[in-house]
Amino acid sequence: MTTHGPVMPVWSCGGCDLPWPCPTRKRELRAEYADAPVSLALYLGSYLVQATEDMPWTPAGVCTDVFSAGPGKRSYRRQEYATPTRPRHR
């Protein structure tokens, strides 16, 4: 059980008072959902809906950038500083 859960309705971290999800919680989520990237995306998506309801004053796109950082985005990759992959050919 983590102490780095969200404090609502301001969405700060209960463990370190940084904006949630904080770097510690991001690491925990990467480890917890390492083999389930779709589940991580669904988990974060549910929080996205709640955060946008709690913070209607937030500029468009800010919450989306924070909560939609799924498996394809840098902040939730298994190896955050992995070497870049080759671009896919279409």
Residue pairs with C-beta under 8 A, 6 or more apart in sequence:
2 15
2 24
2 25
2 28
3 14
3 15
4 13
4 14
4 15
4 16
4 20
4 21
4 22
4 24
4 25
4 28
5 13
5 14
5 15
5 20
5 25
6 12
6 13
6 14
6 20
6 21
6 47
7 13
7 14
7 20
8 50
8 54
9 54
9 55
10 54
10 55
11 19
11 20
11 51
11 54
11 55
12 18
12 19
12 20
13 19
13 20
13 21
13 22
13 24
13 25
15 22
15 24
15 25
16 22
16 24
19 66
21 29
21 44
21 66
26 69
26 75
26 76
29 40
29 43
29 44
29 76
30 76
30 77
30 78
30 80
32 40
33 39
33 40
33 43
34 78
37 70
37 71
38 71
40 70
40 71
40 76
41 68
41 70
41 71
44 67
44 68
44 69
44 70
45 67
45 68
47 67
48 63
48 64
48 66
48 67
48 68
51 58
51 63
51 66
51 67
52 58
52 63
55 63
69 75
69 76
70 76
71 77
74 80
